[in-house]
Amino acid sequence: MKEASSNVDLKKIAAIKAADFVADGMRVGIGTGSTVAFFVEELANRIRDGLKVSALATSYQSRILCQAHGIPLMDTMFQSRLDIAVDGADEIDPQLNAIKGGGGAQTVEKIIASMADKFILIADESKLVDRLCMKFPLPVEVLPDGLSLAKERISALGGRPNLRMALRKDGPVITENGNFILDISFESAPLDLRDLDTKLNLIPGLVETGLFLGLAKKAVIGSADQVKILEARE
């Protein structure tokens, strides 16, 4: 389904504003998704105007996009620190905790977000929620051999896990790490997200969750009347 042009415009203005936080000489983490694509375009414009940066990308999609726009790329395997990372989100709560993984890249996205001195979320205002896990399902990446065990353990935690199926191929979505994705829905929003994240990560074969807790320092939100800069509460 195509988004309304106004929604696309809100994503674009948020992405352009986020580029203001990138300074000359920075090592930049670049996320995945439609909002990040606008950020990549703006960053490329600034590089053509003389900005010098190097980047880590969170997915094949982002690597290809960066290469097409002439953004110098580093190899994630050999890096452990970034000055800044910018990524979209599927949901953002008032504490700037987020759900990510709608694009299936949350594991590498979390690695790169954790490398950054400053992790910034970019989104349109529709992604702001009072509590996570109420509307958008929580994605988790799971080894294929651990699928049945993960589903059983997730159900015991009160979640309803659904294997994400591909749209343009037969069978399940396969991540760039060769794994499956389970999208977990809940009857009511979990009260303790950190406890949930810990318990999910203790399930053998579960690689990573889409809960990004305490990572974001800022969120740049495109709204109908302005670009809002939200700060994480200390």
C-alpha positions as CSV (number, residue, x, y, z in Angstrom):
1,M,0.0,0.0,0.0
2,K,1.4,3.4,-0.9
3,E,1.6,6.1,1.7
4,A,-0.1,9.4,1.4
5,S,2.1,12.0,-0.1
6,S,1.8,14.1,3.1
7,N,3.2,11.2,5.1
8,V,6.1,10.9,2.7
9,D,6.7,14.7,3.1
10,L,6.8,14.4,6.9
11,K,9.4,11.7,6.6
12,K,11.5,13.7,4.2
13,I,11.6,16.9,6.4
14,A,12.6,14.8,9.4
15,A,15.4,13.1,7.5
16,I,16.7,16.4,6.1
17,K,16.7,18.0,9.6
18,A,18.6,14.9,11.0
19,A,21.4,15.6,8.6
20,D,22.1,18.8,10.5
21,F,23.6,16.7,13.3
22,V,26.3,15.2,11.0
23,A,29.5,17.2,11.2
24,D,32.7,17.0,9.1
25,G,34.8,14.0,9.7
26,M,32.1,12.0,11.5
27,R,31.7,8.2,11.2
28,V,28.0,7.7,10.6
29,G,25.7,4.7,11.0
30,I,23.0,4.6,8.4
31,G,19.8,2.6,9.1
32,T,17.3,1.0,6.8
33,G,13.9,2.0,5.4
34,S,12.0,4.7,3.5
35,T,12.7,7.5,5.9
36,V,16.4,6.7,6.0
37,A,16.5,6.8,2.2
38,F,15.7,10.5,2.4
39,F,18.5,10.9,4.9
40,V,21.0,9.2,2.6
41,E,20.0,11.6,-0.3
42,E,20.5,14.6,1.9
43,L,23.8,13.4,3.2
44,A,25.0,12.8,-0.3
45,N,24.0,16.4,-1.2
46,R,26.1,17.6,1.6
47,I,29.1,15.4,0.7
48,R,29.0,16.9,-2.8
49,D,29.1,20.3,-1.1
50,G,32.3,19.3,0.7
51,L,31.2,17.4,3.8
52,K,33.6,14.5,4.6
53,V,32.2,11.4,6.4
54,S,32.4,7.7,6.3
55,A,29.5,5.4,7.0
56,L,28.4,2.0,8.2
57,A,25.1,0.6,6.6
58,T,22.7,-1.7,8.4
59,S,21.5,-3.7,5.4
60,Y,22.2,-4.6,1.7
61,Q,19.5,-2.1,0.8
62,S,21.3,0.7,2.6
63,R,24.7,-0.3,1.3
64,I,23.5,-0.2,-2.2
65,L,21.8,3.1,-1.7
66,C,25.0,4.6,-0.1
67,Q,27.1,3.3,-2.9
68,A,24.7,4.7,-5.5
69,H,25.0,8.1,-3.9
70,G,28.7,8.1,-3.4
71,I,28.8,7.8,0.4
72,P,32.1,6.1,1.5
73,L,31.4,2.9,3.3
74,M,33.3,1.0,6.0
75,D,33.1,-2.7,6.9
76,T,30.9,-3.3,10.0
77,M,33.0,-6.3,11.1
78,F,36.0,-4.1,11.7
79,Q,34.4,-1.2,13.5
80,S,33.3,-0.8,17.2
81,R,32.5,3.0,17.5
82,L,30.6,5.6,15.6
83,D,30.1,9.3,16.2
84,I,26.4,9.1,15.2
85,A,23.8,6.7,13.9
86,V,20.5,7.6,12.3
87,D,17.6,5.2,11.7
88,G,13.8,5.0,11.4
89,A,11.4,3.3,13.8
90,D,8.1,1.5,13.7
91,E,7.0,2.9,17.1
92,I,8.6,5.4,19.5
93,D,7.4,6.0,23.0
94,P,7.8,9.1,25.2
95,Q,11.1,7.8,26.6
96,L,12.4,7.3,23.0
97,N,12.3,3.6,23.4
98,A,11.4,2.1,20.0
99,I,10.3,-0.9,18.1
100,K,12.3,-1.7,15.0
101,G,12.4,-4.6,12.6
102,G,9.6,-3.9,10.1
103,G,12.3,-4.2,7.4
104,G,13.8,-7.3,9.0
105,A,17.2,-5.7,9.7
106,Q,16.9,-5.1,13.5
107,T,19.9,-7.2,14.5
108,V,22.5,-5.3,12.6
109,E,20.5,-2.1,13.2
110,K,20.9,-2.7,17.0
111,I,24.6,-3.4,16.6
112,I,25.2,-0.2,14.8
113,A,23.0,1.9,17.1
114,S,25.0,0.5,20.1
115,M,28.3,1.6,18.5
116,A,27.2,5.2,18.2
117,D,27.9,8.0,20.7
118,K,24.6,9.5,19.6
119,F,21.8,7.4,18.2
120,I,19.0,9.5,16.5
121,L,15.6,8.2,15.4
122,I,13.8,9.8,12.5
123,A,10.1,9.4,11.8
124,D,6.8,11.0,10.9
125,E,4.4,11.8,13.8
126,S,2.3,8.7,13.2
127,K,5.1,6.6,14.8
128,L,4.7,8.2,18.2
129,V,2.8,6.1,20.7
130,D,2.1,6.2,24.4
131,R,3.3,2.6,24.9
132,L,5.1,0.1,22.7
133,C,3.7,-3.2,21.5
134,M,0.1,-2.1,21.4
135,K,-0.3,-1.6,17.7
136,F,2.8,-2.7,16.0
137,P,4.0,-6.3,16.6
138,L,7.4,-6.9,18.1
139,P,9.8,-8.6,15.6
140,V,12.4,-11.1,16.8
141,E,15.0,-12.8,14.7
142,V,15.2,-16.6,15.2
143,L,17.5,-19.4,14.0
144,P,15.4,-21.8,11.8
145,D,16.4,-24.7,14.1
146,G,15.0,-22.8,17.1
147,L,11.7,-21.9,15.5
148,S,9.4,-24.3,17.4
149,L,11.1,-23.8,20.7
150,A,11.0,-20.0,20.3
151,K,7.3,-20.0,19.5
152,E,6.5,-22.2,22.5
153,R,8.6,-20.0,24.9
154,I,7.2,-16.8,23.5
155,S,3.6,-18.1,24.0
156,A,4.5,-18.9,27.6
157,L,5.5,-15.2,28.0
158,G,2.0,-14.1,26.9
159,G,2.9,-13.3,23.3
160,R,1.4,-14.6,20.0
161,P,4.2,-15.3,17.6
162,N,3.6,-15.3,13.9
163,L,6.2,-16.4,11.3
164,R,6.7,-13.6,8.9
165,M,5.9,-14.8,5.3
166,A,7.4,-13.3,2.2
167,L,5.3,-11.4,-0.3
168,R,7.2,-12.0,-3.5
169,K,8.6,-15.5,-2.8
170,D,7.1,-18.7,-1.4
171,G,7.8,-19.3,2.2
172,P,9.0,-17.2,5.1
173,V,11.1,-14.1,5.1
174,I,14.8,-14.9,5.3
175,T,16.9,-12.2,7.0
176,E,20.3,-11.2,5.7
177,N,21.7,-13.4,8.4
178,G,19.9,-16.4,7.1
179,N,17.3,-16.6,9.8
180,F,13.5,-16.3,10.3
181,I,11.5,-13.5,11.8
182,L,8.6,-13.9,14.3
183,D,6.3,-11.0,14.8
184,I,4.9,-11.1,18.3
185,S,1.6,-9.5,19.2
186,F,0.2,-9.0,22.7
187,E,-3.3,-8.8,24.2
188,S,-2.1,-5.8,26.2
189,A,1.1,-3.8,26.2
190,P,3.8,-5.4,28.4
191,L,4.4,-3.4,31.6
192,D,8.1,-4.1,31.9
193,L,9.8,-3.9,28.5
194,R,13.3,-4.6,29.9
195,D,12.1,-7.7,31.6
196,L,10.5,-8.8,28.4
197,D,13.6,-8.1,26.3
198,T,15.8,-10.1,28.8
199,K,13.4,-13.1,28.8
200,L,13.2,-13.1,25.0
201,N,17.0,-13.0,24.7
202,L,17.3,-15.9,27.0
203,I,15.4,-18.2,24.6
204,P,18.0,-20.5,22.9
205,G,18.1,-19.7,19.2
206,L,16.6,-16.3,19.4
207,V,19.2,-14.0,17.9
208,E,17.8,-10.5,18.7
209,T,14.7,-8.6,19.5
210,G,13.3,-5.4,17.9
211,L,13.2,-3.6,21.2
212,F,15.5,-0.6,21.2
213,L,15.6,0.4,24.9
214,G,17.6,3.4,26.2
215,L,19.6,3.7,22.9
216,A,18.2,6.8,21.3
217,K,19.4,10.3,22.5
218,K,17.1,12.2,20.2
219,A,14.2,11.7,17.8
220,V,13.5,14.0,14.9
221,I,9.8,13.9,14.1
222,G,8.1,15.3,11.1
223,S,4.7,16.8,11.9
224,A,2.2,18.8,10.0
225,D,3.3,22.2,11.3
226,Q,6.9,21.7,12.3
227,V,9.9,19.4,12.8
228,K,10.0,18.3,16.5
229,I,13.3,17.5,18.2
230,L,12.6,15.1,21.2
231,E,15.2,14.5,23.8
232,A,15.6,11.3,25.8
233,R,14.9,11.7,29.5
234,E,17.9,11.1,31.7
